[in-house]
Amino acid sequence: MAFDYSTVFRPGLPPAAARWSGFPKYNFVGGHNDGAAVPVQDFIDAAAAVLNREGSTLATHSLESGSQGYLPLREFLAEYLNKSTGMTDTADDILLVSGSLQALDLVNDVLLSDGDTVVLEEAAYQGAIQRFNRLGVRGIGAPLDDGGIRMDTLSNILDDLKKDGIKPKYLYAVPTVQNPTGTVMSEERRLEFLNLARKFDVPIFEDDCYADLTFDGSRPRAIRALDDDGRVIFCGTFSKTIAPALRVGYLVAEWDILSRMLAVKRDGGSGALEQMVLGEYCPDHFEDHVTKLRGVLKGKCDAMMETLAAEFGTTAEVEAPVGGIFVWVTLPDSVDTMKLFEIASAEGVAINPGAEWVVDPATGTHKMRLCFGNPTVEEIREGVTKLAEICHREFGVPERGSNIER
Ligand SMILES: Cc1ncc(COP(=O)(O)O)c(C=O)c1O
């Protein structure tokens, strides 16, 4: 008889994970990237060069770079972020982490307790929402428009909380290519956001995960770059620009809080080989790589938008994203996207049901997120066509032959 672990599990564990059973044929979920765009040969060359030169430093936990991570990579990031975001931080202000998910965990670990309140976008990154739920933290969704969080309603939310004697622990936002809506907050609004944060004396957690992937390559300055009192904690990642399996992300913040996050990062350091390869590869190749990747993703986004228009017609409301790897689709109220997700999954089409990407699940029941980073253009066309067929069969929309723009 096998040992019964259920007798010893601590209370409050999340449900058990399912075993992996392979990717669906049409995979419109997850932050996967374009396989052909991974710079394999350059990585092989970078790995050989850096290991030949300094491979023996793997013998120490911190690669002779200190516990904040491989110094050449932090130096590259400081310079690159200065150029791309306007931030003036140095390598000393950066902590390399195991993907930006670990950045979220570290920020939460040092700031949040059960019963705390956080304000975030009403439609938001599922990984952030789940974390708040698990920690017993109340997430309040701030309404969005096509420029990200609306500052008038955010101001009202913060006012109401203040009247109730509640100060949120932080304001979480993905201001550059918002997940899931794909919008960008203007610099003017970023300044308003900072002013509100100052007025209510709360920090901002700026998740800049997709910021390098605007299709035209332009972006406003980071909120952290506009901040002169150190209230913005910034995180980024190589998951979206290069590959999610690398698990290399970064936090940029004042030493007062960075040092506390370093103290709760109890993993003995994030994977060193990845950091070394990136540190070697990035200075000469990163920008060219990202420029090419933007073109590839734009092509896939166009295929997604065209196929949605052709197959769903006016039944699918979707704004073309400014960049990134996903679209946020609103279907008629009669379509239950959780049910659509279950049925479509069984038929090889994976989608993100909207209820999992909004703070108030009731507002997402007829929405869905479709990622286009990993499938080929052909798979996008076939998969979305199949999804429209399933949706028609199960929910009667899109109506066939009437409102479809063919
Ligand atoms: C907004 C946002 N933040 C963080 C992450 C986590 O990314 P990673 O841990 O791969 O860096 C994601 C991934 O999809 C995301 O969309």
Ligand as a Chemical Component Dictionary entry (heavy atoms), coordinates in Angstrom:
data_LIG
# 
_chem_comp.id                   LIG 
_chem_comp.type                 NON-POLYMER 
_chem_comp.pdbx_formal_charge   0 
_chem_comp.three_letter_code    LIG 
# 
loop_
_chem_comp_atom.comp_id 
_chem_comp_atom.atom_id 
_chem_comp_atom.alt_atom_id 
_chem_comp_atom.type_symbol 
_chem_comp_atom.charge 
_chem_comp_atom.model_Cartn_x 
_chem_comp_atom.model_Cartn_y 
_chem_comp_atom.model_Cartn_z 
_chem_comp_atom.pdbx_ordinal 
LIG C1 C1 C 0 2.643 40.123 -16.954 1  
LIG C2 C2 C 0 3.499 38.942 -16.713 2  
LIG N1 N1 N 0 4.359 38.961 -15.680 3  
LIG C3 C3 C 0 5.158 37.922 -15.417 4  
LIG C4 C4 C 0 5.131 36.784 -16.200 5  
LIG C5 C5 C 0 6.026 35.641 -15.853 6  
LIG O1 O1 O 0 7.023 35.465 -16.797 7  
LIG P1 P1 P 0 8.381 34.716 -16.539 8  
LIG O2 O2 O 0 8.355 34.157 -15.144 9  
LIG O3 O3 O 0 8.478 33.656 -17.558 10 
LIG O4 O4 O 0 9.448 35.747 -16.663 11 
LIG C6 C6 C 0 4.260 36.717 -17.288 12 
LIG C7 C7 C 0 4.207 35.511 -18.131 13 
LIG O5 O5 O 0 3.348 35.280 -18.928 14 
LIG C8 C8 C 0 3.415 37.827 -17.546 15 
LIG O6 O6 O 0 2.560 37.822 -18.563 16 
# 
loop_
_chem_comp_bond.comp_id 
_chem_comp_bond.atom_id_1 
_chem_comp_bond.atom_id_2 
_chem_comp_bond.value_order 
_chem_comp_bond.pdbx_ordinal 
LIG C1 C2 SING 1  
LIG C2 N1 SING 2  
LIG C2 C8 DOUB 3  
LIG N1 C3 DOUB 4  
LIG C3 C4 SING 5  
LIG C4 C5 SING 6  
LIG C4 C6 DOUB 7  
LIG C5 O1 SING 8  
LIG O1 P1 SING 9  
LIG P1 O2 DOUB 10 
LIG P1 O3 SING 11 
LIG P1 O4 SING 12 
LIG C6 C7 SING 13 
LIG C6 C8 SING 14 
LIG C7 O5 DOUB 15 
LIG C8 O6 SING 16 
# 
